[in-house]
Amino acid sequence: MFMNTTDRDRAHGRTAHPGDVGRRVAHRRNQLGLTREQVAVRARMAVSYLEYLESQPAAVDLETITALAGALGTSVWYLLGGGLDSPPGQATPVLRPVVEKLQAWECWAKMEPGGVGRVALSTPEGPQVLPVNYRILDGTVLYRTAPQSGAAAAVGKQVAFEVDQLDEAFGVGWSVLVTGTAHQVTEADAMEWFGKHADPQPWVGGRRDIWVRIRPSRITGRVIRTAGTTASDDTS
């Protein structure tokens, strides 16, 4: 049975196009810091076939996608793109959730890969929470934005910056909150170096010439897991 378009996809109003599964497999693999060889061993498939799935549009049979989901610690539904049109967290909570505090170094480790976080700040119109693509550099949060944008208005203010991750299939997740002052980077040498080594390319595109750096005064985090698992079992 091949899964270009499955009955499950139709039931939820979503089509899994050839190549979508491969991109999600590659993203999840990189998220976990796994090599193709490691995933191939876990999924009991040839490395060359995994490379093909990740790089070429291809239909994927149910047995293969189930094996990949198991190897990557996620669900078939996730690899098919389920839930992308809905807010996360709609799955039924696990029966015995355990919430633990993260140490500061664990918070930094969670944020280190970069990605999308949220900047919260006060404005004359009221509180705003804005998504930004970010990178971690020298113990600070770095993002790019456009002049006159909401994210640029954070410069010179005390802000909160939040990043989280949730794996609904396994009932685990984490959240990290940074508070501190946002500063605009104006040094030409620093901006050039950031562009070469730490550039957080904004998903929204366009010219984003304002570099903002948040120097944390406080960092806290929480992880939620199921009873009987360890922190190493949580989503990365």
HURANOR-V586344 format. One record per helix or strand of 2 or more residues. SS is the DSSP state (A for helix, B for strand). FROM is the first residue (numbers start at 0). TO is the last residue. Records with the same first field share a line. If there is no record, write none. Layout:
SS->FROM-TO, FROM-TO
This chain:
A->6-10, 19-31, 35-42, 46-54, 61-70, 75-78, 103-110, 151-153, 187-196, 230-232
B->96-100, 114-122, 125-136, 139-144, 157-166, 171-184, 209-225
